[in-house]
Every structure is written in C-alpha cells, then in structure tokens.
Amino acid sequence: MEFGLHIADFTWKTGPAALGPALAAHVREAEAAGIQRITVMDHFWQLPGIGPESNEMLEAYATLGFIAAHTEKALLHTLVTGVIYRHPSLLAKQISTLNVLSGGRVGLGIGAAWNEQECAGLGFPFPPVARRFRELEETLQICQQMWSDSDGPYEGEIWQLERTLNSPQNLSKPYLMIGGGGEKKTLRLVAQHADACNLSTMGGLDALAHKLDVLRGHCEAVGRSYDEIEKTAMVGVNPQSTADAVATEVDALAELGVTATYVFAVGADDPSRTVELVSNVAARVA
C-alpha cells in the first residue's frame, strides 16, 4: 500500500500570512516521513463538510508548482481537476510544464466536475452532465495527443486544434487518474484512458467492491487488463482519529485491491499531526 497526503484544508493555526512557509514545511515533512504522493483539490472555495466556503483555498496548479519546488521524490497531482475549469490544451501544457520542472513527478487527476454553486459564484460555465462528460473525453484525448510525438490537428465535437505542438515534452509519462464512480461513463473512461481510478468509500466497502466489478466489465469490453489500472481511494481523518482505526480501514481497502490510499484531514489546524498519523498508519499496515 502506498500513501498519499491529500491537502484539502489550509486553515492552519499559522494563519494565511505564514501559509507559504507552513505548506513548504508540511510537504517536506511528509516526504521525509516516507509519504509517496502529495495531492491538492482543484477548487476555489472550501468544500462543505471540510469547512466554511470562506476558509482558505489555494488554486491547484500554482500550489502544485510551489510544492514541486519544496519536494524531491513525491508524485504530485490534483485529486481531481474539474474538466470545465481550463481549456484542454492549457491543462495539458500546465501538466507537462510541471512535469519538466519537477523532474518528471507531476501527473493529472481529472473528473467531470460537480460544484455548481462554486461555478455560479465565480462565473464558470457549468454545462449539463452529458456535455461535461463529452468535455472530459475530449480533454483526455487532447492531453494524450499533446503528450505524444504527434503535433497534428485534433478534431472533436467541442474543440478543434490546428496543431498540438507541445515543447518541452514531459520527462516521464504523466500519471493519469480519473476520479469518480459513475458506472456508465466515468468507469468506462477509466478503462479506456487512465492509469488509475479514485473511488469514494462513503457508500461502504460493498459499494466500492461493486464499482470495481463494473470497472472490470468495462475493461473486458474494451480489451484492457483490469490489473493494469491502479485502484485508489481516499480516507478522511480528524484530530480524534487513531492510527489503529485508520489502519483497519486501510487494510479493508487493500483486501479489495486498493493499492494507494490518499489521506486527508478535516479540522486539523496542525498539519504536522496529520503527517505523524499517516506515518504511523503506514507502519501498522506494513
């Protein structure tokens, strides 16, 4: 089992004025503790369930660039980017830029987006679900073409690109994760395009097992090995969480075939305690 530190809450006791140094120290500490992955959300307001909308939230790709400069080994990506927030060619360029500057450590987590209230507040278009999934599929195609040796045109239903030139190219093939558990569209796109899926544990282990069975069926339908796709999940912790309880949860996920767990903290104003908890969980699971 690999562990990721998913930084979903930036409301720390250091306050906004010291957020830069605090974040730099947090990710350095996480990497020194053996945490292999570091991720951030792609939102502009804080999410319900984590804190008030007015709480601190950093833009994802500026933050990943900052984190890349303060780490050396960890895999970095969003968990996950909303497809509607950026033009696909800009997104592909952002990933490859960070991939180069990080020494090949930045990948892409992406999904169809869901936060209509945030979009309305900030003026982002929020298309109907069918349009968002079409955008997601074309974005995946554009990213993969821009990350290839081809600089030819791209002709989609939504986007048309005359030349998909991308230089400098990625130093390593970007890790590509699709988040979400939609059985008809999302998991089909995972089978067709992704290196990994990220599935919610909120419905319980039986629901997660069902989603994995659906993914297996999509893999069979497109002629892809189910075992090629990494299965990942997220686990939330709070100041009352214990390493033993979280380790039990992670062990149950491992039984289903999950090989990477991303841990996020809610209500923890001291980020170093989250790193300590994840490190202790990893030791128990190992």
C-alpha positions in Angstrom: 0.0 0.0 0.0 1.3 3.5 -0.9 0.1 6.5 1.0 -0.7 9.9 -0.3 -1.1 13.1 1.7 -4.2 14.9 0.2 -4.1 18.5 1.4 -7.7 19.6 1.5 -7.7 22.1 4.3 -5.3 25.1 4.6 -6.9 26.6 7.6 -4.0 26.1 10.0 -3.0 27.8 13.2 -0.1 29.6 11.4 -2.7 31.8 9.5 -2.7 33.0 5.9 0.3 35.2 6.3 2.6 32.3 7.1 0.8 29.8 4.8 3.7 29.6 2.3 6.4 28.6 4.9 3.9 26.3 6.6 3.0 24.5 3.4 6.7 24.2 2.5 7.5 22.7 5.9 4.4 20.4 5.7 5.3 18.8 2.3 9.0 18.4 3.2 8.0 16.7 6.4 5.6 14.4 4.6 8.3 13.4 2.1 10.8 12.8 4.9 8.2 10.6 6.6 8.1 8.3 3.5 4.7 9.5 2.1 5.0 8.8 -1.6 2.3 11.1 -3.0 1.0 14.6 -2.3 -2.2 16.0 -3.9 -4.4 19.0 -3.7 -8.0 19.7 -4.6 -8.9 21.7 -7.7 -11.5 24.0 -6.1 -11.6 27.8 -5.5 -13.8 27.7 -2.3 -13.6 25.3 0.6 -16.0 22.4 0.4 -18.9 21.7 2.6 -18.0 19.1 5.1 -14.5 20.3 5.4 -15.1 23.9 6.4 -17.0 27.1 5.5 -16.7 28.2 1.9 -14.8 31.3 3.0 -12.0 29.3 4.5 -8.6 29.4 2.8 -8.4 27.6 -0.5 -5.4 27.8 -2.9 -5.5 27.4 -6.7 -4.4 24.0 -7.6 -1.7 24.4 -10.2 0.0 27.3 -8.6 0.1 25.3 -5.5 1.5 22.2 -7.2 4.3 24.3 -8.6 5.1 25.5 -5.1 5.0 22.0 -3.7 7.2 20.7 -6.5 9.8 23.3 -5.6 9.9 22.1 -2.0 9.9 18.3 -2.6 12.2 15.9 -4.4 10.6 12.5 -4.7 6.8 12.5 -4.2 4.3 12.0 -7.1 2.2 15.2 -7.4 -1.2 15.7 -8.9 -4.7 17.1 -8.3 -7.4 15.0 -6.8 -9.0 15.9 -9.0 -9.2 18.7 -11.6 -12.6 19.8 -12.8 -12.6 19.5 -16.5 -14.6 22.7 -17.0 -12.1 25.0 -15.4 -9.4 25.1 -18.1 -9.2 24.7 -21.8 -7.7 21.2 -22.5 -4.6 22.4 -24.3 -3.8 24.8 -21.4 -4.3 21.9 -19.0 -2.0 19.7 -21.0 0.6 22.4 -21.1 0.3 23.0 -17.4 0.9 19.4 -16.6 3.9 19.0 -18.9 5.4 22.2 -17.6 5.2 21.0 -14.0 6.3 17.5 -15.1 9.5 19.0 -16.6 10.2 21.4 -13.7 9.6 18.7 -11.1 11.9 16.1 -12.8 9.0 14.0 -14.1 6.9 13.8 -10.9 3.7 15.6 -11.9 0.6 13.8 -13.3 -3.0 14.6 -13.9 -6.0 13.7 -11.8 -9.3 14.7 -13.6 -13.0 14.4 -13.4 -16.2 15.7 -14.9 -16.7 18.4 -12.2 -19.7 18.8 -9.9 -19.6 22.0 -7.9 -22.4 24.1 -9.5 -22.5 26.6 -6.6 -18.8 27.4 -6.9 -19.2 27.8 -10.7 -22.1 30.1 -10.4 -20.4 32.2 -7.8 -17.2 32.7 -9.8 -18.7 32.8 -13.3 -17.5 29.5 -14.6 -19.9 27.8 -17.1 -21.5 24.7 -15.7 -22.8 22.7 -18.6 -25.3 19.8 -18.4 -23.8 16.5 -17.4 -23.7 15.0 -20.9 -21.7 18.0 -22.1 -19.3 17.8 -19.2 -18.6 14.1 -19.9 -18.0 14.9 -23.6 -15.6 17.6 -22.5 -13.9 15.1 -20.2 -13.4 12.5 -23.0 -12.1 15.1 -25.5 -9.8 16.6 -22.8 -8.3 13.1 -22.2 -7.8 12.7 -26.0 -6.2 16.1 -26.4 -3.9 15.6 -23.4 -2.7 12.3 -24.7 -2.1 13.7 -28.2 -0.2 16.7 -26.9 1.9 14.3 -24.7 2.7 12.2 -27.8 5.1 12.6 -30.7 2.2 13.9 -32.8 1.7 17.6 -33.4 -1.1 17.2 -35.9 -4.6 18.6 -35.6 -7.3 17.5 -33.3 -10.9 17.5 -34.5 -13.5 17.0 -31.8 -17.2 17.8 -31.4 -16.3 20.6 -28.9 -12.7 21.5 -29.6 -10.7 21.9 -32.7 -6.9 22.3 -32.5 -4.9 23.1 -35.7 -1.6 22.0 -34.2 -1.0 20.1 -31.0 2.6 21.2 -30.6 4.0 20.8 -27.0 7.6 21.6 -26.2 9.3 20.8 -23.9 7.7 17.4 -23.7 7.1 15.5 -20.4 10.2 13.9 -18.9 8.0 10.9 -17.9 4.6 9.7 -19.0 2.2 11.7 -16.7 0.3 9.5 -14.2 -3.3 9.8 -15.3 -6.1 9.3 -12.7 -9.8 9.7 -13.3 -11.9 10.4 -10.2 -15.5 9.4 -9.7 -17.5 6.3 -9.7 -20.1 6.8 -12.5 -20.8 3.3 -13.8 -21.8 4.1 -17.4 -19.4 6.9 -18.3 -16.7 7.6 -15.7 -15.5 4.0 -15.2 -15.7 3.4 -19.0 -13.3 6.3 -19.5 -11.0 4.8 -16.8 -10.9 1.6 -18.7 -10.1 3.4 -22.0 -7.6 6.0 -20.9 -6.5 6.0 -17.3 -3.6 4.6 -15.2 -5.7 4.8 -12.1 -9.2 5.4 -10.7 -10.1 7.1 -7.5 -13.3 5.8 -5.8 -15.2 7.1 -2.9 -15.5 5.0 0.3 -18.6 6.9 1.5 -21.0 4.2 0.4 -19.1 1.4 2.2 -17.0 -1.5 1.2 -19.8 -3.3 -0.6 -20.5 -0.3 -2.8 -16.8 0.1 -3.6 -16.5 -3.6 -4.5 -19.4 -3.2 -6.9 -17.8 -0.2 -8.6 -14.6 -2.3 -9.1 -16.7 -5.1 -10.6 -18.2 -2.6 -13.0 -14.7 -1.4 -13.9 -13.7 -4.9 -14.6 -16.6 -5.3 -17.0 -15.6 -2.1 -18.9 -12.0 -3.4 -19.1 -13.2 -6.6 -20.6 -15.4 -4.7 -23.1 -12.5 -2.6 -24.4 -9.9 -5.4 -24.3 -7.8 -4.0 -21.5 -6.4 -5.8 -18.5 -8.2 -4.8 -15.3 -4.9 -5.3 -13.4 -3.2 -2.6 -15.4 -5.4 0.0 -13.6 -4.4 1.2 -10.2 -7.3 1.3 -7.7 -7.1 4.2 -5.2 -9.3 5.5 -2.5 -9.5 8.4 -0.1 -9.7 8.2 3.7 -10.7 11.2 5.9 -9.2 11.7 9.3 -9.7 14.2 12.1 -8.0 15.1 15.4 -9.7 12.2 17.1 -8.6 9.6 14.6 -6.2 6.9 15.8 -3.6 5.1 13.8 -5.1 1.7 14.7 -8.6 2.6 13.4 -7.3 4.1 10.2 -5.0 1.1 9.6 -8.0 -1.2 10.0 -9.9 0.8 7.3 -6.9 0.8 5.0 -6.5 -3.0 5.5 -10.1 -3.5 4.4 -9.4 -1.4 1.3 -6.3 -3.4 0.5 -8.5 -6.6 0.6 -10.5 -5.2 -2.3 -7.4 -4.4 -4.4 -6.8 -0.8 -3.5 -3.0 -0.1 -3.6 -2.9 3.6 -2.8 -4.7 5.4 -0.1 -4.9 9.2 0.0 -5.4 10.6 3.5 -7.0 14.0 4.1 -7.5 15.8 7.3 -10.6 17.7 8.5 -10.5 20.2 11.4 -6.7 19.7 12.0 -5.1 23.0 12.4 -1.6 21.5 13.0 -0.6 19.7 9.7 2.4 18.0 11.3 -0.1 15.8 13.3 -1.6 14.6 10.1 1.9 13.5 8.8 2.6 11.7 12.0 -0.8 9.9 11.8 -0.2 8.8 8.2 3.3 7.6 9.1 2.0 5.6 12.0 -0.7 4.1 9.8 1.8 3.1 7.2 3.9 1.4 9.8 1.0 -0.7 11.0 -0.2 -1.6 7.5 3.3 -2.6 6.5 
